[in-house]
Amino acid sequence: MISVQNLSKVYKLSAKKMKELKTSEGRKIAVSGVSFEARPGEIYGLLGPNGAGKTTTLRCIATLLKPTEGSVSVNGFDTVGEGEKVRGAIAFLTNEINLDPHFTPSYLFHFFGQLHGMTEEEIARRREELFTIFDIGGFADKKISELSTGMKQKAAIAVTLVHDPQVVIFDEPTSGLDILTARTVLDYLRELRDKGKTVVVSTHIMSEAEKLCDRIGILIGGKKVAEGTLQELLAETGTDDLEDAFFRLYKEYGEA
Amino acid sequence: MRNILLVLKKELYRVFSDKKLIISLFILPAVLMFGLYGLIGMLERNMSEDIETHVPVTYIVNATDGLKAAAAAAGFAQNASIDYLSEEAFLTMEGRLTEDLREGFADLIVVLDADFEDVFSAYQGQGDKIPGIQILFNSAENYSQQAYAVFSGVLETYRMMLLQERLGNLEQIVVFEQKDTEIVKEAKANSRFIATMFPYMIMIMLFSGAMSISVDAFAGEKERGTLASMLIAPVKRTDIAAGKVIALAIIAALSSVVYAVSMILAMTMMGNAMGGEGGFGGVSFSAGQILELGLMLIVVDYLFVAVIAVLSSVSKDVKSASTLVTPVYMVVLACALMTMFSGGAKNSLTRYAIPLYGNALALQDICTGELSAAGFLVSFGVTALLAAALTALLARIFDSDKLMFNA
């Protein structure tokens, strides 16, 4: 269970950054007053264009960033005060976090299993399970630096899930993947949902969100502008599909 | 503690499972040291042999029979190519001979006054004219310098011959006998060379060893996004910081041990090749000295890695980390260099408390056996405290979203 309450994240801008962004304001509001809950047994999708605040929100949940205002809790643990417990309960995957290219998927899987306090038997069992699902056996003992993008992504997913976490947070889970691997990942996320896990994904691919997510929160300009099931969003915007719903909302809030 | 060990093991595995890193950190330095010093020794020996076997091209103008006899007695005449010239002949060739000397075709020109023997014989006492000998040589040419040095011995022989002739009995000019007796602390005398060189060499090697792996292990990992994968594990940030720093300190220490041992062996080899000059012969350390040396090197090594780790972690990428670390390298270099020119005065405890400089001083005094227990404790303690504070700071940096994710 993830609970995000009135989350705001403001970045202070350096003089160099201000020049880059051509702004005279010394700060940038990445997320403003966002609240939502993701429950066990559902896939919650954060949908929004680039720069909407999706990744920042997910990073706050994963304890990598501290909220400027508001609070985030995972399974009842506060992300600021109980970071270690939160990190023990989640799997967080994002394109900006990579596996060390000097190691093999096997080594890293075992290493992170140990960091999560797992026994050798538990690690071996999970390895068998995840390496089979993601078809990693063929390159398990090759260095990450020698793998293709798809192989790296599969290895990263397996390593991230080593400890069978209750909460799974994937930022753009199919980004850079071929169609077959993307399908495997999405199917596995559904399987996790069916097992009662809390799954949060961020995406800007409308079709993916439509098929995958039980509930969707739409972020525009760092604010949550709508939330609900696909049917609720379509009804609220008076549209026939998610893409039209998104553009309707973007016209209303994004150009404001 | 368990997590520190896990992180430490991972970092060690990273290096020891990479053939390229093993070669660049442990094998190449040894090969380079032996190759470099071996080559220097060989070239130096060849040069010495060449100079010694060279036949000096010498011109002696107005040579007296006495000088010829002295040149023969000193062994110079037998090994040199000597042209004896008259004053007239020399005057016609003076320009060419001087040019030859300048260009290295001639090695020595000795010009005696034309009336050398007459003036010598006519000398009666104070105020009378003294005969002169002018020597022309080229200090930029090794052959000429060597010829000049050897011919100085010839002139000394000649001087004694003339004095004998004038005074009859040379004992008249001996007014006292000088006896030199050396009183030295043997250990200090033997370790003087190593005490001068060691702190400088080892501090530089430790720091450059630490720099070669630590910048990438922090700034590089941050840049590649691999450090973040550790930060989302349920591990205390202090455990990650300590594990990484200890592992890198071990690797840097091993690398510098390879450097140091190779350097000592290679320099000894070079010293032997050069005829026993310099080197580490005769140096022996007590068990206490070895223990002090080991502990001091460990704590200094850890401090270096911690400093580099902090600077690398606050940097955005490897390039800016290197820019930040380079000035610290210069400071280490300066501190180590300062110990090479220290006087004989005893060091105060305050000096040992100065980070880096105090460590270099302590290392030097350990080598000479002059470091007091208090001096050791001050230097070791201050360094250990500073290293621990930097590790804590590193953990804070790992916890800072602004520094780790530019947020």
Chai-1 contact restraints between the chains, C-beta under 6 A:
chainA,res_idxA,chainB,res_idxB,connection_type,confidence,min_distance_angstrom,max_distance_angstrom,comment,restraint_id
A,Y11,B,A407,contact,1.0,0.0,6.0,A-B,restraint_1
A,A62,B,I232,contact,1.0,0.0,6.0,A-B,restraint_2
A,L65,B,D401,contact,1.0,0.0,6.0,A-B,restraint_3
A,L65,B,A407,contact,1.0,0.0,6.0,A-B,restraint_4
A,K66,B,D401,contact,1.0,0.0,6.0,A-B,restraint_5
A,E84,B,P234,contact,1.0,0.0,6.0,A-B,restraint_6
A,R87,B,I232,contact,1.0,0.0,6.0,A-B,restraint_7
A,R87,B,P234,contact,1.0,0.0,6.0,A-B,restraint_8
A,G88,B,P234,contact,1.0,0.0,6.0,A-B,restraint_9
A,F92,B,I232,contact,1.0,0.0,6.0,A-B,restraint_10
A,E96,B,G225,contact,1.0,0.0,6.0,A-B,restraint_11
A,I97,B,G225,contact,1.0,0.0,6.0,A-B,restraint_12
A,I97,B,A228,contact,1.0,0.0,6.0,A-B,restraint_13
A,I97,B,S229,contact,1.0,0.0,6.0,A-B,restraint_14
A,N98,B,R224,contact,1.0,0.0,6.0,A-B,restraint_15
A,N98,B,G225,contact,1.0,0.0,6.0,A-B,restraint_16
A,N98,B,T226,contact,1.0,0.0,6.0,A-B,restraint_17
A,D100,B,T226,contact,1.0,0.0,6.0,A-B,restraint_18
A,H102,B,R14,contact,1.0,0.0,6.0,A-B,restraint_19
A,F111,B,K10,contact,1.0,0.0,6.0,A-B,restraint_20
A,Q114,B,L6,contact,1.0,0.0,6.0,A-B,restraint_21
A,L115,B,A233,contact,1.0,0.0,6.0,A-B,restraint_22
A,L115,B,V235,contact,1.0,0.0,6.0,A-B,restraint_23
